[in-house]
Structures are given as C-alpha cells and as structure tokens.
Amino acid sequence: MIRKCDDRDFETIYEIVNEAAEVYKGIIPADRWKEPYMPRDELRHEIDADVHFWGYEEEGKLLGVMGIQDVLDVTLIRHAYVRTAEQKKGVGGKLLSHLRTLTSRPILLGTWADASWAVRFYEKHGFRLVTPEEKDRLLKKYWSIPERQIETSVVLVEESWSDES
Ligand SMILES: CC(C)(COP(=O)(O)OP(=O)(O)OC[C@H]1O[C@@H](n2cnc3c(N)ncnc32)[C@H](O)[C@@H]1OP(=O)(O)O)[C@@H](O)C(=O)NCCC(=O)NCCS
C-alpha cells in the first residue's frame, strides 16, 4: 500500500533514509558523506520546506519512502530511499509511479553523479540525464543546495522536458 506519511512517521523516515544512504559511503565524495547522512534537523527542515513524503507499506511497516516538492513551475522528486533488504523488489518503482500521478507539472530529480544505480533506476522509468550546463542551471534554479553538491550531482528529467523551459 502506498500512503502519505505524516508526523508519526518521522522517526521511521529518518531510519529508512539513513539506513539506505549507507550505500553512498565510499562512493560519493568523502567530503559529502556524513553520519548520520541526514540528521533529524535536516529532515525536519525538508518537511518544513514542503517536501511531502509518501511511503510504501506492507503489514503495517514502511519499506520505502519518497518525497515530492513543488518548486516554482516544476515538481521535484526528493529523497528516494528503500530499506536495504527490500531494494530491487519494485518498491521504489511503485513509489515513483505513484508520485508521478500526483502532479501535472514537469518532474525533475537530482542525485549524486556517482550513484550509478540510482541513475539507472530513473532511466528505467523514462527519465534522462541533462547536460552538465543544464544541470548547473536547474540545480541553481530549483534546489537549495551548496555549490559543492551542485558539482557532484546530476539532474534527470522526463523525456518530454525541453531544455528551453
Ligand atoms: C534507488 C532506490 C530508491 C530504488 O528503489 P528499489 O525499490 O530498489 O528499485 P526497484 O526495485 O523499483 O527497481 C530496481 C531497479 O533500480 C536499479 N537499482 C536499484 N538498486 C540497485 C542496486 N543496489 N544495484 C543495481 N541497480 C539497482 C536497477 O536499475 C534495478 O533494475 P533491475 O533490477 O532490472 O536491475 C533504492 O534502491 C535505494 O534506496 N537505494 C539507495 C539509496 C539511493 O540511491 N537513493 C536514490 C536517491 S536519489
């Protein structure tokens, strides 16, 4: 079952994000890794900035979460994390498909350039990488992230996205 998360899910979202993010350790640039990867105050900040988390639940337990955030004229998919033991079983795909039904705006998403599995996951779902120049422009326009994270990230867009948008 896919459902919207609320404040009661805060600790579980925190746990899932930080468990799944362990995979970044040693893969993303060392200066971008921290433990926990997403501290509670950062997660709270994201929720306060209107990142709405949705969760995939089975037998009353959340197995994965994914956030959606409207920014200016687009929708961003933010913070996609599935419990380590539940990855590669379709949970992320179902969450992504569900979130896509919630907006009629163009969808953009960003991830670490080194997270090749995440790029493949999104490509499998019809997203494509934009050029480095377009990536810089989009990350500056739609995300609030430090310059160093811009350098080390990629952006994917839906096939229908036009770079002149
Ligand atoms: C990326 C993620 C959200 C995808 O969710 P998921 O439930 O594992 O994905 P699905 O089962 O729906 O789709 C599986 C596809 O994703 C990709 N994929 C996901 N995890 C992978 C891994 N560990 N290794 C290789 N490919 C992987 C593959 O393309 C795979 O397709 P395949 O099984 O045909 O090879 C999840 O794996 C995750 O939490 N990863 C760690 C954190 C992360 O990278 N988050 C992305 C942040 S933007």
The ligand as an SDF file (V2000), in Angstrom:
LIG
                    3D

 48 50  0  0  0  0  0  0  0  0999 V2000
   17.2810    3.7950   -5.7050 C   0  0  0  0  0  0  0  0  0  0  0  0
   16.1580    3.1080   -4.9360 C   0  0  0  0  0  0  0  0  0  0  0  0
   15.2420    4.1610   -4.3230 C   0  0  0  0  0  0  0  0  0  0  0  0
   15.3460    2.2750   -5.9330 C   0  0  0  0  0  0  0  0  0  0  0  0
   14.3370    1.5760   -5.2550 O   0  0  0  0  0  0  0  0  0  0  0  0
   14.1960   -0.0280   -5.4620 P   0  0  0  0  0  0  0  0  0  0  0  0
   12.9680   -0.4440   -4.7540 O   0  0  0  0  0  0  0  0  0  0  0  0
   15.4740   -0.6710   -5.0830 O   0  0  0  0  0  0  0  0  0  0  0  0
   14.0120   -0.0760   -7.0580 O   0  0  0  0  0  0  0  0  0  0  0  0
   13.1150   -1.0700   -7.9410 P   0  0  0  0  0  0  0  0  0  0  0  0
   13.1640   -2.4340   -7.3600 O   0  0  0  0  0  0  0  0  0  0  0  0
   11.7870   -0.4630   -8.1810 O   0  0  0  0  0  0  0  0  0  0  0  0
   13.9090   -1.0010   -9.3060 O   0  0  0  0  0  0  0  0  0  0  0  0
   15.0890   -1.7410   -9.4280 C   0  0  0  0  0  0  0  0  0  0  0  0
   15.9880   -1.0830  -10.4370 C   0  0  0  0  0  0  0  0  0  0  0  0
   16.6830    0.0110   -9.8450 O   0  0  0  0  0  0  0  0  0  0  0  0
   18.0890   -0.0880  -10.1060 C   0  0  0  0  0  0  0  0  0  0  0  0
   18.7380   -0.4640   -8.8250 N   0  0  0  0  0  0  0  0  0  0  0  0
   18.2310   -0.2080   -7.6140 C   0  0  0  0  0  0  0  0  0  0  0  0
   19.0940   -0.5930   -6.6490 N   0  0  0  0  0  0  0  0  0  0  0  0
   20.1540   -1.0970   -7.2540 C   0  0  0  0  0  0  0  0  0  0  0  0
   21.3830   -1.6400   -6.7910 C   0  0  0  0  0  0  0  0  0  0  0  0
   21.6910   -1.7520   -5.4920 N   0  0  0  0  0  0  0  0  0  0  0  0
   22.2500   -2.0910   -7.7050 N   0  0  0  0  0  0  0  0  0  0  0  0
   21.9680   -2.0070   -9.0060 C   0  0  0  0  0  0  0  0  0  0  0  0
   20.8300   -1.4850   -9.5040 N   0  0  0  0  0  0  0  0  0  0  0  0
   19.9190   -1.0230   -8.6440 C   0  0  0  0  0  0  0  0  0  0  0  0
   18.2260   -1.1340  -11.1810 C   0  0  0  0  0  0  0  0  0  0  0  0
   18.0520   -0.4780  -12.4320 O   0  0  0  0  0  0  0  0  0  0  0  0
   17.0520   -2.0450  -10.9020 C   0  0  0  0  0  0  0  0  0  0  0  0
   16.6010   -2.6910  -12.0410 O   0  0  0  0  0  0  0  0  0  0  0  0
   16.9820   -4.2570  -12.2740 P   0  0  0  0  0  0  0  0  0  0  0  0
   16.5100   -4.9600  -11.0440 O   0  0  0  0  0  0  0  0  0  0  0  0
   16.2380   -4.5830  -13.5230 O   0  0  0  0  0  0  0  0  0  0  0  0
   18.4690   -4.2430  -12.4120 O   0  0  0  0  0  0  0  0  0  0  0  0
   16.7090    2.1660   -3.8300 C   0  0  0  0  0  0  0  0  0  0  0  0
   17.4740    1.1450   -4.4310 O   0  0  0  0  0  0  0  0  0  0  0  0
   17.5390    2.8530   -2.7590 C   0  0  0  0  0  0  0  0  0  0  0  0
   17.0270    3.2740   -1.7440 O   0  0  0  0  0  0  0  0  0  0  0  0
   18.8690    2.9310   -2.9790 N   0  0  0  0  0  0  0  0  0  0  0  0
   19.7850    3.5140   -2.0180 C   0  0  0  0  0  0  0  0  0  0  0  0
   19.5890    4.9940   -1.8600 C   0  0  0  0  0  0  0  0  0  0  0  0
   19.5590    5.7210   -3.1880 C   0  0  0  0  0  0  0  0  0  0  0  0
   20.4310    5.5690   -4.0320 O   0  0  0  0  0  0  0  0  0  0  0  0
   18.5410    6.5890   -3.3570 N   0  0  0  0  0  0  0  0  0  0  0  0
   18.3940    7.4280   -4.5150 C   0  0  0  0  0  0  0  0  0  0  0  0
   18.4590    8.8280   -4.0410 C   0  0  0  0  0  0  0  0  0  0  0  0
   18.0530    9.9740   -5.3270 S   0  0  0  0  0  0  0  0  0  0  0  0
  1  2  1  0
  2  3  1  0
  2  4  1  0
  2 36  1  0
  4  5  1  0
  5  6  1  0
  6  7  2  0
  6  8  1  0
  6  9  1  0
  9 10  1  0
 10 11  2  0
 10 12  1  0
 10 13  1  0
 13 14  1  0
 14 15  1  0
 15 16  1  0
 15 30  1  0
 16 17  1  0
 17 18  1  0
 17 28  1  0
 18 19  1  0
 18 27  1  0
 19 20  2  0
 20 21  1  0
 21 22  1  0
 21 27  2  0
 22 23  1  0
 22 24  2  0
 24 25  1  0
 25 26  2  0
 26 27  1  0
 28 29  1  0
 28 30  1  0
 30 31  1  0
 31 32  1  0
 32 33  2  0
 32 34  1  0
 32 35  1  0
 36 37  1  0
 36 38  1  0
 38 39  2  0
 38 40  1  0
 40 41  1  0
 41 42  1  0
 42 43  1  0
 43 44  2  0
 43 45  1  0
 45 46  1  0
 46 47  1  0
 47 48  1  0
M  END
$$$$
